[in-house]
Each structure stands twice: as structure tokens, then as C-alpha cells.
């Protein structure tokens, strides 16, 4: 049985960051993907997410307002393991302030 898809809404996409709100119905998933940039996740709700990776599965507890950081490159599928909606904001860091902005922007 296939799972419902999580719903991403890109709020900001510029030379430095991509900010996306993710909404997961119970059981919804992102699908297997890999981040090309380091990122920060800010949970808006409290609940559990199941992460499927090539190395196995782990369940993470999210706490509303308690942000966490992850490095680029890990392949994973994120699944709402909570019985209610799960919402978080993901901030992918394309470029740091120490780097000059891309030309032509």
C-alpha cells in the first residue's frame, strides 16, 4: 500500500537559502531523497517522525520550537509516525554570509 505524500510549500528560495514548510498527514512521507545542502529543521508541532535510510530505520521525536541541524548528503525518507498532522519548517543553507553572492542575482 502506498503512503500519502507530504506537502511542501517553498516560502523563500534565493542565492543563500531555501525555506520550505512541510506538512505531513498521519502516515505521509517525503519519498526517498538526499539533501544537497546542510539544513536546519524547526518543528512547528510535537510528534514522531520515522526516518528510513539505507542503513535502517530510526524514530525521532520532534518538539515544537526545538530546532536541529543536519549535514548534506544523507539519503532518507521521512514518514509521519504520529497520529496527528506533523509540520516543520526546513531551512537549507545554500551559501553562508562569508561567501560572496552569486553574480547576476
Gaussian input, Z-matrix of N, CA and C with variables (Angstrom, degrees):
# hf/3-21g

backbone

0 1
 N
 C     1     B1
 C     2     B2     1     A1
 N     3     B3     2     A2     1     D1
 C     4     B4     3     A3     2     D2
 C     5     B5     4     A4     3     D3
 N     6     B6     5     A5     4     D4
 C     7     B7     6     A6     5     D5
 C     8     B8     7     A7     6     D6
 N     9     B9     8     A8     7     D7
 C    10    B10     9     A9     8     D8
 C    11    B11    10    A10     9     D9
 N    12    B12    11    A11    10    D10
 C    13    B13    12    A12    11    D11
 C    14    B14    13    A13    12    D12
 N    15    B15    14    A14    13    D13
 C    16    B16    15    A15    14    D14
 C    17    B17    16    A16    15    D15
 N    18    B18    17    A17    16    D16
 C    19    B19    18    A18    17    D17
 C    20    B20    19    A19    18    D18
 N    21    B21    20    A20    19    D19
 C    22    B22    21    A21    20    D20
 C    23    B23    22    A22    21    D21
 N    24    B24    23    A23    22    D22
 C    25    B25    24    A24    23    D23
 C    26    B26    25    A25    24    D24
 N    27    B27    26    A26    25    D25
 C    28    B28    27    A27    26    D26
 C    29    B29    28    A28    27    D27
 N    30    B30    29    A29    28    D28
 C    31    B31    30    A30    29    D29
 C    32    B32    31    A31    30    D30
 N    33    B33    32    A32    31    D31
 C    34    B34    33    A33    32    D32
 C    35    B35    34    A34    33    D33
 N    36    B36    35    A35    34    D34
 C    37    B37    36    A36    35    D35
 C    38    B38    37    A37    36    D36
 N    39    B39    38    A38    37    D37
 C    40    B40    39    A39    38    D38
 C    41    B41    40    A40    39    D39
 N    42    B42    41    A41    40    D40
 C    43    B43    42    A42    41    D41
 C    44    B44    43    A43    42    D42
 N    45    B45    44    A44    43    D43
 C    46    B46    45    A45    44    D44
 C    47    B47    46    A46    45    D45
 N    48    B48    47    A47    46    D46
 C    49    B49    48    A48    47    D47
 C    50    B50    49    A49    48    D48
 N    51    B51    50    A50    49    D49
 C    52    B52    51    A51    50    D50
 C    53    B53    52    A52    51    D51
 N    54    B54    53    A53    52    D52
 C    55    B55    54    A54    53    D53
 C    56    B56    55    A55    54    D54
 N    57    B57    56    A56    55    D55
 C    58    B58    57    A57    56    D56
 C    59    B59    58    A58    57    D57
 N    60    B60    59    A59    58    D58
 C    61    B61    60    A60    59    D59
 C    62    B62    61    A61    60    D60
 N    63    B63    62    A62    61    D61
 C    64    B64    63    A63    62    D62
 C    65    B65    64    A64    63    D63
 N    66    B66    65    A65    64    D64
 C    67    B67    66    A66    65    D65
 C    68    B68    67    A67    66    D66
 N    69    B69    68    A68    67    D67
 C    70    B70    69    A69    68    D68
 C    71    B71    70    A70    69    D69
 N    72    B72    71    A71    70    D70
 C    73    B73    72    A72    71    D71
 C    74    B74    73    A73    72    D72
 N    75    B75    74    A74    73    D73
 C    76    B76    75    A75    74    D74
 C    77    B77    76    A76    75    D75
 N    78    B78    77    A77    76    D76
 C    79    B79    78    A78    77    D77
 C    80    B80    79    A79    78    D78
 N    81    B81    80    A80    79    D79
 C    82    B82    81    A81    80    D80
 C    83    B83    82    A82    81    D81
 N    84    B84    83    A83    82    D82
 C    85    B85    84    A84    83    D83
 C    86    B86    85    A85    84    D84
 N    87    B87    86    A86    85    D85
 C    88    B88    87    A87    86    D86
 C    89    B89    88    A88    87    D87
 N    90    B90    89    A89    88    D88
 C    91    B91    90    A90    89    D89
 C    92    B92    91    A91    90    D90
 N    93    B93    92    A92    91    D91
 C    94    B94    93    A93    92    D92
 C    95    B95    94    A94    93    D93
 N    96    B96    95    A95    94    D94
 C    97    B97    96    A96    95    D95
 C    98    B98    97    A97    96    D96
 N    99    B99    98    A98    97    D97
 C   100   B100    99    A99    98    D98
 C   101   B101   100   A100    99    D99
 N   102   B102   101   A101   100   D100
 C   103   B103   102   A102   101   D101
 C   104   B104   103   A103   102   D102
 N   105   B105   104   A104   103   D103
 C   106   B106   105   A105   104   D104
 C   107   B107   106   A106   105   D105
 N   108   B108   107   A107   106   D106
 C   109   B109   108   A108   107   D107
 C   110   B110   109   A109   108   D108
 N   111   B111   110   A110   109   D109
 C   112   B112   111   A111   110   D110
 C   113   B113   112   A112   111   D111
 N   114   B114   113   A113   112   D112
 C   115   B115   114   A114   113   D113
 C   116   B116   115   A115   114   D114
 N   117   B117   116   A116   115   D115
 C   118   B118   117   A117   116   D116
 C   119   B119   118   A118   117   D117
 N   120   B120   119   A119   118   D118
 C   121   B121   120   A120   119   D119
 C   122   B122   121   A121   120   D120
 N   123   B123   122   A122   121   D121
 C   124   B124   123   A123   122   D122
 C   125   B125   124   A124   123   D123
 N   126   B126   125   A125   124   D124
 C   127   B127   126   A126   125   D125
 C   128   B128   127   A127   126   D126
 N   129   B129   128   A128   127   D127
 C   130   B130   129   A129   128   D128
 C   131   B131   130   A130   129   D129
 N   132   B132   131   A131   130   D130
 C   133   B133   132   A132   131   D131
 C   134   B134   133   A133   132   D132
 N   135   B135   134   A134   133   D133
 C   136   B136   135   A135   134   D134
 C   137   B137   136   A136   135   D135
 N   138   B138   137   A137   136   D136
 C   139   B139   138   A138   137   D137
 C   140   B140   139   A139   138   D138
 N   141   B141   140   A140   139   D139
 C   142   B142   141   A141   140   D140
 C   143   B143   142   A142   141   D141
 N   144   B144   143   A143   142   D142
 C   145   B145   144   A144   143   D143
 C   146   B146   145   A145   144   D144
 N   147   B147   146   A146   145   D145
 C   148   B148   147   A147   146   D146
 C   149   B149   148   A148   147   D147
 N   150   B150   149   A149   148   D148
 C   151   B151   150   A150   149   D149
 C   152   B152   151   A151   150   D150
 N   153   B153   152   A152   151   D151
 C   154   B154   153   A153   152   D152
 C   155   B155   154   A154   153   D153
 N   156   B156   155   A155   154   D154
 C   157   B157   156   A156   155   D155
 C   158   B158   157   A157   156   D156
 N   159   B159   158   A158   157   D157
 C   160   B160   159   A159   158   D158
 C   161   B161   160   A160   159   D159
 N   162   B162   161   A161   160   D160
 C   163   B163   162   A162   161   D161
 C   164   B164   163   A163   162   D162
 N   165   B165   164   A164   163   D163
 C   166   B166   165   A165   164   D164
 C   167   B167   166   A166   165   D165
 N   168   B168   167   A167   166   D166
 C   169   B169   168   A168   167   D167
 C   170   B170   169   A169   168   D168
 N   171   B171   170   A170   169   D169
 C   172   B172   171   A171   170   D170
 C   173   B173   172   A172   171   D171
 N   174   B174   173   A173   172   D172
 C   175   B175   174   A174   173   D173
 C   176   B176   175   A175   174   D174
 N   177   B177   176   A176   175   D175
 C   178   B178   177   A177   176   D176
 C   179   B179   178   A178   177   D177
 N   180   B180   179   A179   178   D178
 C   181   B181   180   A180   179   D179
 C   182   B182   181   A181   180   D180
 N   183   B183   182   A182   181   D181
 C   184   B184   183   A183   182   D182
 C   185   B185   184   A184   183   D183
 N   186   B186   185   A185   184   D184
 C   187   B187   186   A186   185   D185
 C   188   B188   187   A187   186   D186
 N   189   B189   188   A188   187   D187
 C   190   B190   189   A189   188   D188
 C   191   B191   190   A190   189   D189
 N   192   B192   191   A191   190   D190
 C   193   B193   192   A192   191   D191
 C   194   B194   193   A193   192   D192
 N   195   B195   194   A194   193   D193
 C   196   B196   195   A195   194   D194
 C   197   B197   196   A196   195   D195
 N   198   B198   197   A197   196   D196
 C   199   B199   198   A198   197   D197
 C   200   B200   199   A199   198   D198
 N   201   B201   200   A200   199   D199
 C   202   B202   201   A201   200   D200
 C   203   B203   202   A202   201   D201
 N   204   B204   203   A203   202   D202
 C   205   B205   204   A204   203   D203
 C   206   B206   205   A205   204   D204
 N   207   B207   206   A206   205   D205
 C   208   B208   207   A207   206   D206
 C   209   B209   208   A208   207   D207
 N   210   B210   209   A209   208   D208
 C   211   B211   210   A210   209   D209
 C   212   B212   211   A211   210   D210
 N   213   B213   212   A212   211   D211
 C   214   B214   213   A213   212   D212
 C   215   B215   214   A214   213   D213
 N   216   B216   215   A215   214   D214
 C   217   B217   216   A216   215   D215
 C   218   B218   217   A217   216   D216
 N   219   B219   218   A218   217   D217
 C   220   B220   219   A219   218   D218
 C   221   B221   220   A220   219   D219
 N   222   B222   221   A221   220   D220
 C   223   B223   222   A222   221   D221
 C   224   B224   223   A223   222   D222
 N   225   B225   224   A224   223   D223
 C   226   B226   225   A225   224   D224
 C   227   B227   226   A226   225   D225
 N   228   B228   227   A227   226   D226
 C   229   B229   228   A228   227   D227
 C   230   B230   229   A229   228   D228
 N   231   B231   230   A230   229   D229
 C   232   B232   231   A231   230   D230
 C   233   B233   232   A232   231   D231
 N   234   B234   233   A233   232   D232
 C   235   B235   234   A234   233   D233
 C   236   B236   235   A235   234   D234
 N   237   B237   236   A236   235   D235
 C   238   B238   237   A237   236   D236
 C   239   B239   238   A238   237   D237
 N   240   B240   239   A239   238   D238
 C   241   B241   240   A240   239   D239
 C   242   B242   241   A241   240   D240
 N   243   B243   242   A242   241   D241
 C   244   B244   243   A243   242   D242
 C   245   B245   244   A244   243   D243
 N   246   B246   245   A245   244   D244
 C   247   B247   246   A246   245   D245
 C   248   B248   247   A247   246   D246
 N   249   B249   248   A248   247   D247
 C   250   B250   249   A249   248   D248
 C   251   B251   250   A250   249   D249
 N   252   B252   251   A251   250   D250
 C   253   B253   252   A252   251   D251
 C   254   B254   253   A253   252   D252
 N   255   B255   254   A254   253   D253
 C   256   B256   255   A255   254   D254
 C   257   B257   256   A256   255   D255
 N   258   B258   257   A257   256   D256
 C   259   B259   258   A258   257   D257
 C   260   B260   259   A259   258   D258
 N   261   B261   260   A260   259   D259
 C   262   B262   261   A261   260   D260
 C   263   B263   262   A262   261   D261
 N   264   B264   263   A263   262   D262
 C   265   B265   264   A264   263   D263
 C   266   B266   265   A265   264   D264
 N   267   B267   266   A266   265   D265
 C   268   B268   267   A267   266   D266
 C   269   B269   268   A268   267   D267
 N   270   B270   269   A269   268   D268
 C   271   B271   270   A270   269   D269
 C   272   B272   271   A271   270   D270
 N   273   B273   272   A272   271   D271
 C   274   B274   273   A273   272   D272
 C   275   B275   274   A274   273   D273
 N   276   B276   275   A275   274   D274
 C   277   B277   276   A276   275   D275
 C   278   B278   277   A277   276   D276
 N   279   B279   278   A278   277   D277
 C   280   B280   279   A279   278   D278
 C   281   B281   280   A280   279   D279
 N   282   B282   281   A281   280   D280
 C   283   B283   282   A282   281   D281
 C   284   B284   283   A283   282   D282
 N   285   B285   284   A284   283   D283
 C   286   B286   285   A285   284   D284
 C   287   B287   286   A286   285   D285
 N   288   B288   287   A287   286   D286
 C   289   B289   288   A288   287   D287
 C   290   B290   289   A289   288   D288
 N   291   B291   290   A290   289   D289
 C   292   B292   291   A291   290   D290
 C   293   B293   292   A292   291   D291
 N   294   B294   293   A293   292   D292
 C   295   B295   294   A294   293   D293
 C   296   B296   295   A295   294   D294
 N   297   B297   296   A296   295   D295
 C   298   B298   297   A297   296   D296
 C   299   B299   298   A298   297   D297
 N   300   B300   299   A299   298   D298
 C   301   B301   300   A300   299   D299
 C   302   B302   301   A301   300   D300
 N   303   B303   302   A302   301   D301
 C   304   B304   303   A303   302   D302
 C   305   B305   304   A304   303   D303
 N   306   B306   305   A305   304   D304
 C   307   B307   306   A306   305   D305
 C   308   B308   307   A307   306   D306
 N   309   B309   308   A308   307   D307
 C   310   B310   309   A309   308   D308
 C   311   B311   310   A310   309   D309
 N   312   B312   311   A311   310   D310
 C   313   B313   312   A312   311   D311
 C   314   B314   313   A313   312   D312

   B1=1.4559
   B2=1.5354
   B3=1.2976
   B4=1.4653
   B5=1.5239
   B6=1.3029
   B7=1.4600
   B8=1.5200
   B9=1.3374
   B10=1.4731
   B11=1.5276
   B12=1.3180
   B13=1.4621
   B14=1.5298
   B15=1.3294
   B16=1.4569
   B17=1.5293
   B18=1.3186
   B19=1.4699
   B20=1.5263
   B21=1.3560
   B22=1.4647
   B23=1.5246
   B24=1.3269
   B25=1.4617
   B26=1.5231
   B27=1.3380
   B28=1.4624
   B29=1.5215
   B30=1.3327
   B31=1.4662
   B32=1.5226
   B33=1.3341
   B34=1.4610
   B35=1.5238
   B36=1.3299
   B37=1.4636
   B38=1.5197
   B39=1.3424
   B40=1.4564
   B41=1.5206
   B42=1.3302
   B43=1.4631
   B44=1.5252
   B45=1.3220
   B46=1.4618
   B47=1.5269
   B48=1.3388
   B49=1.4620
   B50=1.5321
   B51=1.3282
   B52=1.4671
   B53=1.5293
   B54=1.3323
   B55=1.4664
   B56=1.5176
   B57=1.3322
   B58=1.4548
   B59=1.5199
   B60=1.3299
   B61=1.4617
   B62=1.5272
   B63=1.3251
   B64=1.4603
   B65=1.5260
   B66=1.3295
   B67=1.4700
   B68=1.5248
   B69=1.3282
   B70=1.4572
   B71=1.5216
   B72=1.3132
   B73=1.4632
   B74=1.5319
   B75=1.3343
   B76=1.4602
   B77=1.5375
   B78=1.3347
   B79=1.4603
   B80=1.5181
   B81=1.3305
   B82=1.4721
   B83=1.5255
   B84=1.3376
   B85=1.4540
   B86=1.5265
   B87=1.3362
   B88=1.4617
   B89=1.5207
   B90=1.3125
   B91=1.4628
   B92=1.5173
   B93=1.3109
   B94=1.4532
   B95=1.5235
   B96=1.3328
   B97=1.4626
   B98=1.5208
   B99=1.3214
   B100=1.4623
   B101=1.5318
   B102=1.3162
   B103=1.4628
   B104=1.5253
   B105=1.3135
   B106=1.4502
   B107=1.5232
   B108=1.3349
   B109=1.4620
   B110=1.5240
   B111=1.3350
   B112=1.4651
   B113=1.5265
   B114=1.3422
   B115=1.4581
   B116=1.5269
   B117=1.3292
   B118=1.4604
   B119=1.5191
   B120=1.3298
   B121=1.4593
   B122=1.5255
   B123=1.3394
   B124=1.4604
   B125=1.5294
   B126=1.3492
   B127=1.4636
   B128=1.5301
   B129=1.3086
   B130=1.4663
   B131=1.5332
   B132=1.3252
   B133=1.4643
   B134=1.5275
   B135=1.3083
   B136=1.4625
   B137=1.5149
   B138=1.3291
   B139=1.4615
   B140=1.5076
   B141=1.3259
   B142=1.4572
   B143=1.5272
   B144=1.3324
   B145=1.4589
   B146=1.5245
   B147=1.3130
   B148=1.4634
   B149=1.5187
   B150=1.3222
   B151=1.4558
   B152=1.5191
   B153=1.3258
   B154=1.4555
   B155=1.5225
   B156=1.3405
   B157=1.4635
   B158=1.5267
   B159=1.3283
   B160=1.4590
   B161=1.5322
   B162=1.3390
   B163=1.4632
   B164=1.5252
   B165=1.3411
   B166=1.4550
   B167=1.5148
   B168=1.3377
   B169=1.4669
   B170=1.5146
   B171=1.3261
   B172=1.4586
   B173=1.5298
   B174=1.3389
   B175=1.4617
   B176=1.5174
   B177=1.3294
   B178=1.4630
   B179=1.5169
   B180=1.3229
   B181=1.4596
   B182=1.5233
   B183=1.3189
   B184=1.4588
   B185=1.5219
   B186=1.3315
   B187=1.4569
   B188=1.5173
   B189=1.3159
   B190=1.4713
   B191=1.5242
   B192=1.3463
   B193=1.4513
   B194=1.5143
   B195=1.3422
   B196=1.4696
   B197=1.5277
   B198=1.3324
   B199=1.4612
   B200=1.5300
   B201=1.3335
   B202=1.4600
   B203=1.5235
   B204=1.3362
   B205=1.4618
   B206=1.5243
   B207=1.3415
   B208=1.4652
   B209=1.5293
   B210=1.3205
   B211=1.4550
   B212=1.5233
   B213=1.3091
   B214=1.4673
   B215=1.5215
   B216=1.3247
   B217=1.4515
   B218=1.5083
   B219=1.3196
   B220=1.4607
   B221=1.5290
   B222=1.3179
   B223=1.4645
   B224=1.5256
   B225=1.3366
   B226=1.4631
   B227=1.5334
   B228=1.3175
   B229=1.4580
   B230=1.5232
   B231=1.3184
   B232=1.4719
   B233=1.5190
   B234=1.3439
   B235=1.4654
   B236=1.5238
   B237=1.3260
   B238=1.4623
   B239=1.5225
   B240=1.3301
   B241=1.4692
   B242=1.5247
   B243=1.3105
   B244=1.4629
   B245=1.5292
   B246=1.3220
   B247=1.4710
   B248=1.5254
   B249=1.3346
   B250=1.4592
   B251=1.5219
   B252=1.3239
   B253=1.4617
   B254=1.5257
   B255=1.3070
   B256=1.4526
   B257=1.5258
   B258=1.3315
   B259=1.4644
   B260=1.5227
   B261=1.3353
   B262=1.4531
   B263=1.5172
   B264=1.3246
   B265=1.4572
   B266=1.5275
   B267=1.3245
   B268=1.4633
   B269=1.5283
   B270=1.3344
   B271=1.4630
   B272=1.5200
   B273=1.3319
   B274=1.4614
   B275=1.5278
   B276=1.3276
   B277=1.4558
   B278=1.5270
   B279=1.3291
   B280=1.4645
   B281=1.5205
   B282=1.3263
   B283=1.4601
   B284=1.5222
   B285=1.3122
   B286=1.4591
   B287=1.5296
   B288=1.2985
   B289=1.4687
   B290=1.5261
   B291=1.3346
   B292=1.4542
   B293=1.5313
   B294=1.3247
   B295=1.4570
   B296=1.5229
   B297=1.3127
   B298=1.4636
   B299=1.5237
   B300=1.3333
   B301=1.4582
   B302=1.5200
   B303=1.3151
   B304=1.4668
   B305=1.5187
   B306=1.2966
   B307=1.4661
   B308=1.5206
   B309=1.3130
   B310=1.4643
   B311=1.5075
   B312=1.3381
   B313=1.4707
   B314=1.5023
   A1=109.24
   A2=117.43
   A3=120.51
   A4=110.03
   A5=114.59
   A6=121.39
   A7=109.72
   A8=117.33
   A9=119.32
   A10=108.92
   A11=115.83
   A12=121.49
   A13=111.10
   A14=115.89
   A15=121.17
   A16=107.99
   A17=116.45
   A18=121.13
   A19=109.70
   A20=116.99
   A21=119.92
   A22=111.47
   A23=116.35
   A24=122.16
   A25=107.26
   A26=116.31
   A27=120.38
   A28=108.35
   A29=115.65
   A30=121.47
   A31=112.26
   A32=116.92
   A33=122.60
   A34=107.29
   A35=116.73
   A36=121.53
   A37=106.67
   A38=115.04
   A39=119.60
   A40=109.64
   A41=118.22
   A42=122.12
   A43=113.43
   A44=117.11
   A45=120.18
   A46=115.29
   A47=118.17
   A48=120.73
   A49=111.55
   A50=113.84
   A51=121.63
   A52=105.27
   A53=116.43
   A54=121.74
   A55=107.53
   A56=115.96
   A57=121.80
   A58=110.48
   A59=116.14
   A60=120.61
   A61=107.07
   A62=116.30
   A63=122.60
   A64=109.04
   A65=116.18
   A66=122.14
   A67=108.81
   A68=115.03
   A69=122.39
   A70=109.93
   A71=117.52
   A72=120.54
   A73=106.87
   A74=119.02
   A75=119.27
   A76=110.52
   A77=116.08
   A78=121.58
   A79=115.28
   A80=118.41
   A81=120.98
   A82=110.91
   A83=116.23
   A84=121.97
   A85=111.63
   A86=115.10
   A87=120.54
   A88=111.21
   A89=117.00
   A90=121.66
   A91=108.09
   A92=117.08
   A93=122.16
   A94=109.92
   A95=116.87
   A96=121.74
   A97=110.19
   A98=115.38
   A99=122.49
   A100=108.08
   A101=116.37
   A102=121.32
   A103=110.24
   A104=116.34
   A105=121.81
   A106=112.76
   A107=116.51
   A108=121.99
   A109=109.64
   A110=116.68
   A111=120.91
   A112=107.20
   A113=116.87
   A114=118.68
   A115=112.14
   A116=113.69
   A117=122.98
   A118=107.08
   A119=116.57
   A120=122.39
   A121=108.21
   A122=115.46
   A123=121.50
   A124=107.45
   A125=117.26
   A126=119.53
   A127=111.38
   A128=115.61
   A129=121.70
   A130=110.20
   A131=116.35
   A132=122.36
   A133=108.46
   A134=116.17
   A135=122.30
   A136=108.35
   A137=116.36
   A138=120.38
   A139=110.91
   A140=116.30
   A141=121.89
   A142=110.91
   A143=115.10
   A144=121.77
   A145=108.34
   A146=116.42
   A147=121.78
   A148=107.62
   A149=117.03
   A150=122.53
   A151=108.59
   A152=116.25
   A153=121.53
   A154=107.43
   A155=116.61
   A156=122.13
   A157=107.74
   A158=117.34
   A159=118.98
   A160=112.70
   A161=117.57
   A162=121.87
   A163=113.28
   A164=118.06
   A165=120.88
   A166=112.14
   A167=114.64
   A168=122.14
   A169=110.64
   A170=114.97
   A171=120.09
   A172=107.79
   A173=116.29
   A174=121.28
   A175=108.12
   A176=115.88
   A177=122.21
   A178=109.61
   A179=115.37
   A180=120.90
   A181=108.61
   A182=116.57
   A183=121.71
   A184=109.30
   A185=115.21
   A186=121.45
   A187=106.67
   A188=116.58
   A189=120.88
   A190=110.28
   A191=115.47
   A192=121.48
   A193=115.64
   A194=118.98
   A195=121.42
   A196=108.74
   A197=116.35
   A198=122.86
   A199=111.50
   A200=115.07
   A201=120.44
   A202=109.85
   A203=115.37
   A204=124.00
   A205=109.87
   A206=116.15
   A207=122.13
   A208=108.28
   A209=115.48
   A210=120.78
   A211=111.16
   A212=115.29
   A213=121.70
   A214=110.88
   A215=115.47
   A216=120.72
   A217=118.58
   A218=119.25
   A219=119.96
   A220=109.71
   A221=115.89
   A222=121.07
   A223=108.07
   A224=116.49
   A225=119.04
   A226=111.34
   A227=114.63
   A228=124.10
   A229=105.89
   A230=117.43
   A231=122.42
   A232=108.39
   A233=116.82
   A234=122.79
   A235=108.89
   A236=116.87
   A237=120.85
   A238=108.28
   A239=116.24
   A240=122.13
   A241=111.01
   A242=117.00
   A243=124.04
   A244=108.38
   A245=118.00
   A246=120.35
   A247=113.42
   A248=117.49
   A249=121.80
   A250=110.39
   A251=116.35
   A252=120.31
   A253=110.12
   A254=116.48
   A255=123.38
   A256=107.71
   A257=116.80
   A258=121.86
   A259=108.58
   A260=115.91
   A261=119.58
   A262=110.09
   A263=115.38
   A264=122.59
   A265=106.59
   A266=115.15
   A267=122.22
   A268=108.32
   A269=116.24
   A270=121.91
   A271=107.44
   A272=116.19
   A273=121.18
   A274=108.23
   A275=116.31
   A276=122.17
   A277=108.34
   A278=115.24
   A279=120.68
   A280=111.52
   A281=116.09
   A282=121.32
   A283=108.08
   A284=116.51
   A285=119.51
   A286=110.32
   A287=116.41
   A288=121.16
   A289=111.35
   A290=118.04
   A291=121.18
   A292=111.86
   A293=116.66
   A294=121.07
   A295=109.13
   A296=117.33
   A297=118.22
   A298=110.39
   A299=118.21
   A300=120.19
   A301=110.90
   A302=115.40
   A303=120.39
   A304=109.22
   A305=116.74
   A306=120.36
   A307=110.15
   A308=115.70
   A309=120.36
   A310=114.01
   A311=118.17
   A312=120.68
   A313=110.99
   D1=131.66
   D2=-179.79
   D3=-82.56
   D4=152.08
   D5=179.86
   D6=-92.43
   D7=154.90
   D8=171.96
   D9=-67.20
   D10=157.11
   D11=-179.61
   D12=-92.34
   D13=138.66
   D14=171.88
   D15=-65.21
   D16=154.04
   D17=-175.98
   D18=-110.23
   D19=112.38
   D20=176.20
   D21=-92.85
   D22=141.08
   D23=173.64
   D24=-128.63
   D25=110.04
   D26=178.98
   D27=-74.31
   D28=123.52
   D29=-178.66
   D30=-100.47
   D31=-32.64
   D32=178.15
   D33=-142.98
   D34=135.61
   D35=173.41
   D36=-147.42
   D37=104.41
   D38=179.77
   D39=-135.96
   D40=-164.44
   D41=-177.95
   D42=-65.61
   D43=-22.83
   D44=-173.11
   D45=-106.10
   D46=-34.28
   D47=-175.30
   D48=-144.65
   D49=159.72
   D50=164.06
   D51=-124.17
   D52=123.71
   D53=178.54
   D54=-112.92
   D55=120.13
   D56=-176.43
   D57=-127.63
   D58=130.54
   D59=170.50
   D60=-89.21
   D61=129.62
   D62=177.48
   D63=-111.95
   D64=131.33
   D65=176.09
   D66=-121.89
   D67=126.51
   D68=-178.01
   D69=-119.72
   D70=118.07
   D71=167.33
   D72=-68.56
   D73=163.04
   D74=176.49
   D75=-53.85
   D76=129.10
   D77=179.19
   D78=82.84
   D79=-5.88
   D80=-178.39
   D81=-71.51
   D82=154.89
   D83=-177.53
   D84=-134.71
   D85=161.64
   D86=174.82
   D87=-84.63
   D88=-27.87
   D89=-167.43
   D90=89.96
   D91=154.71
   D92=-177.75
   D93=-63.16
   D94=128.36
   D95=-179.39
   D96=-154.40
   D97=168.11
   D98=178.82
   D99=-133.31
   D100=133.64
   D101=178.47
   D102=-81.86
   D103=132.11
   D104=177.21
   D105=-86.69
   D106=-8.64
   D107=-177.79
   D108=-133.38
   D109=155.77
   D110=168.14
   D111=-60.98
   D112=154.59
   D113=-177.66
   D114=-152.57
   D115=159.16
   D116=176.06
   D117=-120.78
   D118=137.64
   D119=176.73
   D120=-113.94
   D121=130.80
   D122=176.62
   D123=-117.39
   D124=102.80
   D125=179.00
   D126=-65.83
   D127=137.18
   D128=175.86
   D129=-100.78
   D130=-16.22
   D131=178.00
   D132=-129.96
   D133=161.15
   D134=175.02
   D135=-99.70
   D136=135.75
   D137=-179.59
   D138=171.13
   D139=-169.20
   D140=-176.10
   D141=-115.52
   D142=138.08
   D143=173.12
   D144=-119.12
   D145=138.33
   D146=173.79
   D147=-100.68
   D148=128.56
   D149=178.80
   D150=-109.07
   D151=121.33
   D152=175.44
   D153=-101.50
   D154=125.45
   D155=178.04
   D156=-129.69
   D157=166.97
   D158=175.27
   D159=-58.11
   D160=-25.25
   D161=-179.98
   D162=-84.29
   D163=-10.34
   D164=-178.95
   D165=139.11
   D166=-161.60
   D167=-176.19
   D168=-120.09
   D169=146.40
   D170=174.07
   D171=-144.57
   D172=146.10
   D173=175.68
   D174=-105.59
   D175=127.87
   D176=178.58
   D177=-112.60
   D178=137.21
   D179=176.65
   D180=-92.91
   D181=124.36
   D182=176.17
   D183=-97.10
   D184=142.39
   D185=175.69
   D186=-122.47
   D187=125.39
   D188=-178.84
   D189=-51.59
   D190=128.22
   D191=177.30
   D192=84.97
   D193=-7.95
   D194=-179.60
   D195=-97.71
   D196=98.31
   D197=-175.83
   D198=-73.97
   D199=156.27
   D200=172.00
   D201=-144.75
   D202=158.28
   D203=-175.87
   D204=-112.00
   D205=144.17
   D206=173.42
   D207=-137.07
   D208=145.39
   D209=176.71
   D210=-82.70
   D211=160.88
   D212=178.92
   D213=-67.25
   D214=158.22
   D215=167.09
   D216=102.96
   D217=-17.81
   D218=-178.07
   D219=-78.63
   D220=127.66
   D221=177.27
   D222=-85.59
   D223=131.35
   D224=-177.68
   D225=-160.76
   D226=160.63
   D227=170.84
   D228=-120.29
   D229=128.40
   D230=-178.28
   D231=-103.99
   D232=127.89
   D233=-176.51
   D234=-127.97
   D235=134.18
   D236=175.98
   D237=-73.07
   D238=112.94
   D239=179.35
   D240=-99.80
   D241=14.73
   D242=-177.51
   D243=-104.01
   D244=157.00
   D245=-178.56
   D246=-85.47
   D247=0.58
   D248=176.07
   D249=-123.66
   D250=177.85
   D251=178.26
   D252=-64.27
   D253=142.44
   D254=174.72
   D255=-116.03
   D256=131.78
   D257=-178.82
   D258=-133.49
   D259=133.27
   D260=171.46
   D261=-145.49
   D262=159.85
   D263=175.04
   D264=-108.35
   D265=129.13
   D266=-179.14
   D267=-111.59
   D268=129.12
   D269=-179.30
   D270=-117.18
   D271=106.44
   D272=177.34
   D273=-89.12
   D274=130.91
   D275=-174.79
   D276=-98.28
   D277=100.43
   D278=-179.68
   D279=-75.09
   D280=-38.17
   D281=-170.60
   D282=-154.56
   D283=136.71
   D284=178.42
   D285=-87.04
   D286=164.55
   D287=-179.61
   D288=-63.34
   D289=-24.31
   D290=179.63
   D291=-71.93
   D292=-19.56
   D293=178.35
   D294=-87.80
   D295=142.51
   D296=176.81
   D297=-69.69
   D298=148.66
   D299=177.54
   D300=-63.94
   D301=152.87
   D302=177.65
   D303=-62.08
   D304=145.59
   D305=179.21
   D306=-74.61
   D307=152.83
   D308=178.49
   D309=80.38
   D310=11.60
   D311=-178.45
   D312=-99.82

